[in-house]
Amino acid sequence: MRADAKKNRDHLLAVAGTVLTEQGVDASLRDIARKAGVGLATLLRHFPTREALLEALLHTSFDELTTRAGELETAGSPEDALVSWLRDCVAWTTEYRGVTVLMAAAIEDTESALHASCVTLRAAGTRLLARAQAAGTARTDIDGTDLFALIAALAWLGDQPSLASRADHLFDVVASAILTK
């Protein structure tokens, strides 16, 4: 990619990140383009669909959360690693309102631009859960799909103005329900 094209793409991603943080994942592509100082056609040339834009924007975060899970697999107690990663995931998912709906749909849709990243992220969490289960510190009647759903539910709480103040408390309730010790 030419240097100027990369600069333009990076600028579009930076603006999109800001807009999506403020407005959620359903923000208008036209609004993103306008705030970036380009036409919608320019945005669509770089990112032909909303999903392509989101994948480009979220890919780095998915990779970071997956890497973090890998680091936690060998560090500390299995239950602390699992809870730490859960907290990181919930914090990240609340950054972009509505992203959990897209992630849940992308897991099921193999054609989705977000599919591979979401599947990899869920697998990373599943490994942390399995490690805690093997150590006898996490319930054995849940799996990675359940864990992913719990992250989505906890992120949803943070998106609700009337419940946001309870989000940390409810995270602790859910985490203690997952753990057996």
ChimeraX commands (.cxc) that place a marker at each C-alpha (Angstrom):
marker #1 position 0.00,0.00,0.00 radius 0.5
marker #1 position 1.31,3.44,-0.91 radius 0.5
marker #1 position 2.32,5.68,1.99 radius 0.5
marker #1 position -0.41,8.25,1.26 radius 0.5
marker #1 position -3.08,5.55,0.98 radius 0.5
marker #1 position -1.94,4.04,4.29 radius 0.5
marker #1 position -2.02,7.48,5.92 radius 0.5
marker #1 position -5.58,8.04,4.63 radius 0.5
marker #1 position -6.67,4.56,5.80 radius 0.5
marker #1 position -5.14,5.10,9.25 radius 0.5
marker #1 position -6.87,8.49,9.50 radius 0.5
marker #1 position -10.22,6.93,8.59 radius 0.5
marker #1 position -9.71,4.23,11.24 radius 0.5
marker #1 position -8.81,6.80,13.89 radius 0.5
marker #1 position -11.90,8.88,13.14 radius 0.5
marker #1 position -14.09,5.77,12.95 radius 0.5
marker #1 position -12.78,4.68,16.35 radius 0.5
marker #1 position -13.74,8.02,17.87 radius 0.5
marker #1 position -17.18,8.08,16.26 radius 0.5
marker #1 position -17.94,4.47,17.21 radius 0.5
marker #1 position -16.86,5.11,20.78 radius 0.5
marker #1 position -19.24,8.07,20.95 radius 0.5
marker #1 position -22.17,6.67,18.96 radius 0.5
marker #1 position -21.79,2.88,18.96 radius 0.5
marker #1 position -21.32,0.43,16.11 radius 0.5
marker #1 position -24.48,1.61,14.34 radius 0.5
marker #1 position -22.99,5.05,13.71 radius 0.5
marker #1 position -23.57,6.39,10.22 radius 0.5
marker #1 position -20.81,5.64,7.71 radius 0.5
marker #1 position -21.64,8.99,6.12 radius 0.5
marker #1 position -21.01,10.67,9.49 radius 0.5
marker #1 position -17.66,8.90,9.82 radius 0.5
marker #1 position -16.65,10.03,6.33 radius 0.5
marker #1 position -17.79,13.61,7.00 radius 0.5
marker #1 position -15.85,13.80,10.28 radius 0.5
marker #1 position -12.79,12.39,8.51 radius 0.5
marker #1 position -13.09,15.12,5.89 radius 0.5
marker #1 position -13.68,12.73,2.99 radius 0.5
marker #1 position -16.61,11.66,0.89 radius 0.5
marker #1 position -18.53,8.47,1.55 radius 0.5
marker #1 position -17.13,6.97,-1.67 radius 0.5
marker #1 position -13.59,7.41,-0.31 radius 0.5
marker #1 position -14.52,5.63,2.91 radius 0.5
marker #1 position -16.18,2.84,0.94 radius 0.5
marker #1 position -13.15,2.49,-1.32 radius 0.5
marker #1 position -11.07,1.65,1.75 radius 0.5
marker #1 position -13.82,-0.27,3.57 radius 0.5
marker #1 position -16.56,-1.53,1.23 radius 0.5
marker #1 position -18.87,-2.56,4.09 radius 0.5
marker #1 position -19.52,-1.59,7.70 radius 0.5
marker #1 position -18.23,-5.02,8.69 radius 0.5
marker #1 position -14.96,-4.49,6.79 radius 0.5
marker #1 position -14.47,-1.19,8.63 radius 0.5
marker #1 position -15.24,-2.81,11.98 radius 0.5
marker #1 position -12.92,-5.74,11.28 radius 0.5
marker #1 position -10.07,-3.39,10.43 radius 0.5
marker #1 position -10.79,-1.27,13.50 radius 0.5
marker #1 position -11.33,-4.13,15.93 radius 0.5
marker #1 position -8.74,-6.61,14.64 radius 0.5
marker #1 position -5.92,-5.10,16.71 radius 0.5
marker #1 position -8.03,-5.21,19.87 radius 0.5
marker #1 position -9.03,-8.82,19.20 radius 0.5
marker #1 position -5.38,-9.71,18.72 radius 0.5
marker #1 position -4.41,-7.92,21.94 radius 0.5
marker #1 position -7.09,-9.74,23.95 radius 0.5
marker #1 position -6.06,-13.05,22.41 radius 0.5
marker #1 position -2.39,-12.37,23.20 radius 0.5
marker #1 position -3.35,-11.36,26.73 radius 0.5
marker #1 position -5.18,-14.67,27.19 radius 0.5
marker #1 position -2.06,-16.51,26.01 radius 0.5
marker #1 position 0.08,-14.64,28.52 radius 0.5
marker #1 position -2.38,-15.35,31.32 radius 0.5
marker #1 position -2.42,-19.08,30.50 radius 0.5
marker #1 position 1.03,-19.39,32.01 radius 0.5
marker #1 position 0.87,-16.68,34.65 radius 0.5
marker #1 position -0.71,-16.77,38.07 radius 0.5
marker #1 position -3.52,-18.94,39.24 radius 0.5
marker #1 position -6.02,-20.25,36.69 radius 0.5
marker #1 position -8.94,-18.50,38.40 radius 0.5
marker #1 position -7.12,-15.14,38.59 radius 0.5
marker #1 position -6.14,-15.46,34.93 radius 0.5
marker #1 position -9.71,-16.19,33.88 radius 0.5
marker #1 position -11.21,-13.34,35.89 radius 0.5
marker #1 position -8.53,-10.89,34.72 radius 0.5
marker #1 position -9.18,-11.77,31.08 radius 0.5
marker #1 position -12.95,-11.55,31.57 radius 0.5
marker #1 position -12.54,-8.09,33.09 radius 0.5
marker #1 position -10.36,-7.01,30.13 radius 0.5
marker #1 position -12.90,-8.32,27.62 radius 0.5
marker #1 position -15.86,-6.69,29.31 radius 0.5
marker #1 position -13.99,-3.38,29.55 radius 0.5
marker #1 position -13.10,-3.53,25.88 radius 0.5
marker #1 position -16.59,-4.49,24.70 radius 0.5
marker #1 position -18.15,-1.58,26.55 radius 0.5
marker #1 position -15.88,0.77,24.62 radius 0.5
marker #1 position -17.97,0.27,21.45 radius 0.5
marker #1 position -21.69,0.13,22.22 radius 0.5
marker #1 position -23.34,-2.69,20.33 radius 0.5
marker #1 position -20.18,-4.58,19.40 radius 0.5
marker #1 position -21.25,-7.68,21.30 radius 0.5
marker #1 position -24.27,-8.12,19.04 radius 0.5
marker #1 position -21.98,-8.04,16.01 radius 0.5
marker #1 position -19.51,-10.43,17.64 radius 0.5
marker #1 position -22.21,-12.95,18.51 radius 0.5
marker #1 position -23.55,-12.84,14.95 radius 0.5
marker #1 position -20.05,-13.08,13.46 radius 0.5
marker #1 position -19.29,-16.29,15.38 radius 0.5
marker #1 position -22.20,-17.97,13.58 radius 0.5
marker #1 position -21.57,-16.40,10.16 radius 0.5
marker #1 position -18.50,-17.90,8.51 radius 0.5
marker #1 position -18.76,-15.29,5.75 radius 0.5
marker #1 position -18.47,-12.41,8.23 radius 0.5
marker #1 position -15.32,-10.31,8.12 radius 0.5
marker #1 position -15.28,-10.57,11.92 radius 0.5
marker #1 position -15.74,-14.36,12.08 radius 0.5
marker #1 position -12.12,-15.48,12.32 radius 0.5
marker #1 position -11.19,-12.86,14.92 radius 0.5
marker #1 position -14.22,-13.66,17.07 radius 0.5
marker #1 position -13.66,-17.42,16.87 radius 0.5
marker #1 position -10.00,-16.95,17.84 radius 0.5
marker #1 position -10.95,-14.71,20.74 radius 0.5
marker #1 position -13.56,-17.18,22.00 radius 0.5
marker #1 position -11.02,-20.02,21.73 radius 0.5
marker #1 position -8.55,-18.02,23.83 radius 0.5
marker #1 position -11.16,-17.54,26.56 radius 0.5
marker #1 position -12.13,-21.20,26.32 radius 0.5
marker #1 position -8.53,-22.22,27.02 radius 0.5
marker #1 position -8.47,-20.04,30.13 radius 0.5
marker #1 position -11.77,-21.51,31.27 radius 0.5
marker #1 position -10.55,-25.07,30.60 radius 0.5
marker #1 position -7.40,-24.39,32.61 radius 0.5
marker #1 position -9.46,-23.17,35.57 radius 0.5
marker #1 position -11.81,-26.13,35.21 radius 0.5
marker #1 position -8.88,-28.57,35.15 radius 0.5
marker #1 position -7.57,-26.95,38.34 radius 0.5
marker #1 position -10.97,-27.44,39.95 radius 0.5
marker #1 position -11.53,-23.71,40.36 radius 0.5
marker #1 position -14.24,-23.13,37.72 radius 0.5
marker #1 position -17.60,-24.72,37.08 radius 0.5
marker #1 position -17.49,-27.57,34.61 radius 0.5
marker #1 position -21.02,-27.07,33.31 radius 0.5
marker #1 position -20.10,-24.04,31.18 radius 0.5
marker #1 position -18.06,-23.78,28.02 radius 0.5
marker #1 position -16.49,-21.11,25.84 radius 0.5
marker #1 position -19.80,-20.24,24.22 radius 0.5
marker #1 position -21.32,-19.62,27.66 radius 0.5
marker #1 position -18.31,-17.53,28.63 radius 0.5
marker #1 position -18.66,-15.43,25.46 radius 0.5
marker #1 position -22.38,-14.94,26.22 radius 0.5
marker #1 position -21.57,-13.83,29.78 radius 0.5
marker #1 position -19.10,-11.27,28.45 radius 0.5
marker #1 position -21.83,-9.95,26.14 radius 0.5
marker #1 position -24.32,-9.78,29.00 radius 0.5
marker #1 position -21.87,-7.93,31.24 radius 0.5
marker #1 position -21.01,-5.51,28.44 radius 0.5
marker #1 position -24.72,-4.88,27.89 radius 0.5
marker #1 position -25.05,-3.88,31.55 radius 0.5
marker #1 position -22.37,-1.25,31.08 radius 0.5
marker #1 position -24.31,0.17,28.13 radius 0.5
marker #1 position -27.45,0.71,30.20 radius 0.5
marker #1 position -27.36,4.10,31.93 radius 0.5
marker #1 position -29.65,2.93,34.73 radius 0.5
marker #1 position -27.47,-0.15,35.40 radius 0.5
marker #1 position -23.97,1.15,34.66 radius 0.5
marker #1 position -23.33,1.93,38.31 radius 0.5
marker #1 position -24.04,-1.73,39.15 radius 0.5
marker #1 position -21.80,-3.16,36.41 radius 0.5
marker #1 position -18.72,-3.75,38.59 radius 0.5
marker #1 position -20.77,-5.36,41.33 radius 0.5
marker #1 position -22.56,-7.60,38.85 radius 0.5
marker #1 position -19.24,-8.52,37.23 radius 0.5
marker #1 position -18.09,-9.77,40.63 radius 0.5
marker #1 position -21.34,-11.73,41.08 radius 0.5
marker #1 position -20.94,-13.41,37.69 radius 0.5
marker #1 position -17.23,-14.10,38.21 radius 0.5
marker #1 position -17.95,-15.71,41.58 radius 0.5
marker #1 position -20.69,-17.81,39.95 radius 0.5
marker #1 position -18.17,-19.11,37.41 radius 0.5
marker #1 position -15.54,-19.92,40.02 radius 0.5
marker #1 position -15.92,-22.74,42.49 radius 0.5
marker #1 position -13.47,-21.41,45.10 radius 0.5
marker link #1:1,2 radius 0.2
marker link #1:2,3 radius 0.2
marker link #1:3,4 radius 0.2
marker link #1:4,5 radius 0.2
marker link #1:5,6 radius 0.2
marker link #1:6,7 radius 0.2
marker link #1:7,8 radius 0.2
marker link #1:8,9 radius 0.2
marker link #1:9,10 radius 0.2
marker link #1:10,11 radius 0.2
marker link #1:11,12 radius 0.2
marker link #1:12,13 radius 0.2
marker link #1:13,14 radius 0.2
marker link #1:14,15 radius 0.2
marker link #1:15,16 radius 0.2
marker link #1:16,17 radius 0.2
marker link #1:17,18 radius 0.2
marker link #1:18,19 radius 0.2
marker link #1:19,20 radius 0.2
marker link #1:20,21 radius 0.2
marker link #1:21,22 radius 0.2
marker link #1:22,23 radius 0.2
marker link #1:23,24 radius 0.2
marker link #1:24,25 radius 0.2
marker link #1:25,26 radius 0.2
marker link #1:26,27 radius 0.2
marker link #1:27,28 radius 0.2
marker link #1:28,29 radius 0.2
marker link #1:29,30 radius 0.2
marker link #1:30,31 radius 0.2
marker link #1:31,32 radius 0.2
marker link #1:32,33 radius 0.2
marker link #1:33,34 radius 0.2
marker link #1:34,35 radius 0.2
marker link #1:35,36 radius 0.2
marker link #1:36,37 radius 0.2
marker link #1:37,38 radius 0.2
marker link #1:38,39 radius 0.2
marker link #1:39,40 radius 0.2
marker link #1:40,41 radius 0.2
marker link #1:41,42 radius 0.2
marker link #1:42,43 radius 0.2
marker link #1:43,44 radius 0.2
marker link #1:44,45 radius 0.2
marker link #1:45,46 radius 0.2
marker link #1:46,47 radius 0.2
marker link #1:47,48 radius 0.2
marker link #1:48,49 radius 0.2
marker link #1:49,50 radius 0.2
marker link #1:50,51 radius 0.2
marker link #1:51,52 radius 0.2
marker link #1:52,53 radius 0.2
marker link #1:53,54 radius 0.2
marker link #1:54,55 radius 0.2
marker link #1:55,56 radius 0.2
marker link #1:56,57 radius 0.2
marker link #1:57,58 radius 0.2
marker link #1:58,59 radius 0.2
marker link #1:59,60 radius 0.2
marker link #1:60,61 radius 0.2
marker link #1:61,62 radius 0.2
marker link #1:62,63 radius 0.2
marker link #1:63,64 radius 0.2
marker link #1:64,65 radius 0.2
marker link #1:65,66 radius 0.2
marker link #1:66,67 radius 0.2
marker link #1:67,68 radius 0.2
marker link #1:68,69 radius 0.2
marker link #1:69,70 radius 0.2
marker link #1:70,71 radius 0.2
marker link #1:71,72 radius 0.2
marker link #1:72,73 radius 0.2
marker link #1:73,74 radius 0.2
marker link #1:74,75 radius 0.2
marker link #1:75,76 radius 0.2
marker link #1:76,77 radius 0.2
marker link #1:77,78 radius 0.2
marker link #1:78,79 radius 0.2
marker link #1:79,80 radius 0.2
marker link #1:80,81 radius 0.2
marker link #1:81,82 radius 0.2
marker link #1:82,83 radius 0.2
marker link #1:83,84 radius 0.2
marker link #1:84,85 radius 0.2
marker link #1:85,86 radius 0.2
marker link #1:86,87 radius 0.2
marker link #1:87,88 radius 0.2
marker link #1:88,89 radius 0.2
marker link #1:89,90 radius 0.2
marker link #1:90,91 radius 0.2
marker link #1:91,92 radius 0.2
marker link #1:92,93 radius 0.2
marker link #1:93,94 radius 0.2
marker link #1:94,95 radius 0.2
marker link #1:95,96 radius 0.2
marker link #1:96,97 radius 0.2
marker link #1:97,98 radius 0.2
marker link #1:98,99 radius 0.2
marker link #1:99,100 radius 0.2
marker link #1:100,101 radius 0.2
marker link #1:101,102 radius 0.2
marker link #1:102,103 radius 0.2
marker link #1:103,104 radius 0.2
marker link #1:104,105 radius 0.2
marker link #1:105,106 radius 0.2
marker link #1:106,107 radius 0.2
marker link #1:107,108 radius 0.2
marker link #1:108,109 radius 0.2
marker link #1:109,110 radius 0.2
marker link #1:110,111 radius 0.2
marker link #1:111,112 radius 0.2
marker link #1:112,113 radius 0.2
marker link #1:113,114 radius 0.2
marker link #1:114,115 radius 0.2
marker link #1:115,116 radius 0.2
marker link #1:116,117 radius 0.2
marker link #1:117,118 radius 0.2
marker link #1:118,119 radius 0.2
marker link #1:119,120 radius 0.2
marker link #1:120,121 radius 0.2
marker link #1:121,122 radius 0.2
marker link #1:122,123 radius 0.2
marker link #1:123,124 radius 0.2
marker link #1:124,125 radius 0.2
marker link #1:125,126 radius 0.2
marker link #1:126,127 radius 0.2
marker link #1:127,128 radius 0.2
marker link #1:128,129 radius 0.2
marker link #1:129,130 radius 0.2
marker link #1:130,131 radius 0.2
marker link #1:131,132 radius 0.2
marker link #1:132,133 radius 0.2
marker link #1:133,134 radius 0.2
marker link #1:134,135 radius 0.2
marker link #1:135,136 radius 0.2
marker link #1:136,137 radius 0.2
marker link #1:137,138 radius 0.2
marker link #1:138,139 radius 0.2
marker link #1:139,140 radius 0.2
marker link #1:140,141 radius 0.2
marker link #1:141,142 radius 0.2
marker link #1:142,143 radius 0.2
marker link #1:143,144 radius 0.2
marker link #1:144,145 radius 0.2
marker link #1:145,146 radius 0.2
marker link #1:146,147 radius 0.2
marker link #1:147,148 radius 0.2
marker link #1:148,149 radius 0.2
marker link #1:149,150 radius 0.2
marker link #1:150,151 radius 0.2
marker link #1:151,152 radius 0.2
marker link #1:152,153 radius 0.2
marker link #1:153,154 radius 0.2
marker link #1:154,155 radius 0.2
marker link #1:155,156 radius 0.2
marker link #1:156,157 radius 0.2
marker link #1:157,158 radius 0.2
marker link #1:158,159 radius 0.2
marker link #1:159,160 radius 0.2
marker link #1:160,161 radius 0.2
marker link #1:161,162 radius 0.2
marker link #1:162,163 radius 0.2
marker link #1:163,164 radius 0.2
marker link #1:164,165 radius 0.2
marker link #1:165,166 radius 0.2
marker link #1:166,167 radius 0.2
marker link #1:167,168 radius 0.2
marker link #1:168,169 radius 0.2
marker link #1:169,170 radius 0.2
marker link #1:170,171 radius 0.2
marker link #1:171,172 radius 0.2
marker link #1:172,173 radius 0.2
marker link #1:173,174 radius 0.2
marker link #1:174,175 radius 0.2
marker link #1:175,176 radius 0.2
marker link #1:176,177 radius 0.2
marker link #1:177,178 radius 0.2
marker link #1:178,179 radius 0.2
marker link #1:179,180 radius 0.2
marker link #1:180,181 radius 0.2
view
